[in-house]
Amino acid sequence: MKFITAGESHGPALTAIVSQVPSGIAIDIDAINSDLARRQGGYGRGGRMKIEKDKARILSGVRFSKSLGTPITLEVVNDDHKNWAGRMDVIGQAPDGLKRETHPRPGHADLVGMLKNDFDDARNVLERSSARETAARVAAGGVAKAFLREMGVEVYSVVTSIGGVCIPDDVPLQKDRAEESECRCPDVETTEKMKQAIDEAKEKGESLGGEVAVIATGLIPGLGSYVSGPDRLTSKLGAAAFSIPAIKGVEFGLGFESARRPGSLVHDGIVYDDANGYGRTGNNAGGLEGGMTTGEPLVMKLAMKPIPTMMKPLDTVDFDTHEPVKASKERSDVCAVPAMGVVAEAEVAMVLANAYQDKFGGDCMVDIKKSIESYLNRIKP
């Protein structure tokens, strides 16, 4: 299963096409739209989220709420497009007096994209490199989540830090408590501190990044491969995470902490009992060992840098004159870490769905489930 997205931030719509989808998946459009709403939420979001009311429309590949085994097309309309008439028209000529964006933002794709493609207008770059594109990823990820639900797998995320405010180590990463928080953090006291940090950043014209933990439960052991580097599930999950704009770091389990501990305090012991078969004494590995799932929950953490668009813009140079100027300003968020977690769920779900298909087949849910049943009967008592 794989997907491709199309569309610009202020274009008519965002589109995702998910291909190699097995037949027989129960597609819940309400669940997809719920994730789109979660992506729009979170303390510190900007004015654009007040304009958009994201909902997905399925245009192909589904009949009577079941996947047909053909590509699934999903569309998310950009309500703000009507406010950009003349500036983002698909057909025709640029109007006289069109204002070009010539003040590229540090930390964004603006300048390098202009140089790469011989553009004199950063809008040709920023419209596609905008995080608005991730709405289409969330819609596509909804198909992968629907697939995984039939396997008993759940993928969710919690915010563990915003700016310098971090959740205490002893707080459980509980989904329900996180979803009750405006910052999607499962600790009430930490949530309030995060909100205060966001408010202070907003007053200063600043932006904040943070960290999110993505957890997948219900996975069976043996997904992925140890045979070659690109086939390792660790590699594929890392690549998917780094495809999200603003991600600067990824950890699995203990992550960088494992480099500071002796081996006896890093590796998870192996146990066995007649009722459950093989198990582990802990999950420092984050559910991955040798590039494969262990059967323990997958735990990975993503670090997001602050958004590069700020109300107190950074120094740059004018693309035409090369004179020092302030960077351009788009309608933007102070903090989008909670939203990033929802996008990360979609990316992780797509990789995990693909891993199940690689091992058990990809055409029909009935056959896939039978293959999984046979596999589990072989490896478990």
C-alpha positions, 0 to 999 in steps of 0.5 A: 500500500502506498500513496501520493498527494497532490495540491497546493496550500491555497489551491482548489483542493488537496488530493491523495491516491492510495494504491495497492489497497486490498479488497474488503477493508471496512472504510469508515469516513467518519474516522478519517474526518475525525483524524482531519479534525484532530490535525486541525486542533491543538493549542497554538494553531493559527488563523488558517484553521479557523477558515478550513473545516477539513473533510475528506470526500472519497472519489474512487476505490470504495463501494458501500463502505468497503474497499474494492481493491482498486486505487482509493482517491480522497479529496480535501477541499481548500475553503481558503482558495476562494480568497486567493482568486487571481493569485492561485488560478490554475489556468490563464495568465498571471494578472497585472501587478501580481505581487511576487514573494521575493523574501524567502524565509529562513528554515523553509524550502523557499530559497533553495526551491527557487534556486533549484527550479529557476523561480523568481517567486517563492510562492511557486515553492511554498504553496507545495512545501507548506504543511497544509499538504499533510491534510492529504497525508492524514486522509490517506493514512485513514485507509491504512488505519482502517486496514490495521484495525482489522488486524487489531492494531491501533496507532496513536500519538501523544505530545511529550514536550513543547518548547522546554516543557517536558512531560515527567518520565513517570506519566503513562502515555495514555491515548484517552488522557492525551485526547482530552488535552488541548496540547494532546499531552496526557498530563494535566499539569504539563498541559497548562505549562505548555499552554503558558509557553505557547502564550509567551511565544505568541507575545514575542512573535516566536514559534515553538517546536516539540516532541511527539511519541507515536505508539502502535499496539497489537503488532505481531512479531516478525514484520520487517526484515533483517536481510538488508538495510532498506528492508528493515522496518526501522529504516522505513519508519525513519524515512516516513517520519523524516518525510514530514516537514520540520522533523529533525530527529527520530528515536525508537524506544530508549533512543539516544539514551541507549548510547549512554547506558551499559548493555545490561540496562539497554537490551530486553531479556527474552522469556517463555511460558507455555501459555503465551510463548516468547516474550520480553522483560521490557521494551527498551527497544521500542518494539523493534529488534534487528529491523523487525517487530518484536510483538511489543508495542512500537514506540517512536519519538519524533522531534519537530523544529519550530515553524519557520514563519513567525510574526516577528520575521527573521532576517533575509535578503530580497531575491531581486535586489539582494538587499537585506529585508525581513522574511515574508509572513504567511498566516501561521501557527505558533505551535503545531506539535499536536497536529504533527502527531496526527500526521505522524500516525498516518505515516506510521500506519502506512508503513505498518500496513505495507509491512503486513502486506509484504509478509501476508499478501496484499490482494484480499483481506480474507486471504491476508487474515488466513495467512496471519492466522496460520503464521500465529499458529506456527510461532505460538503454543 
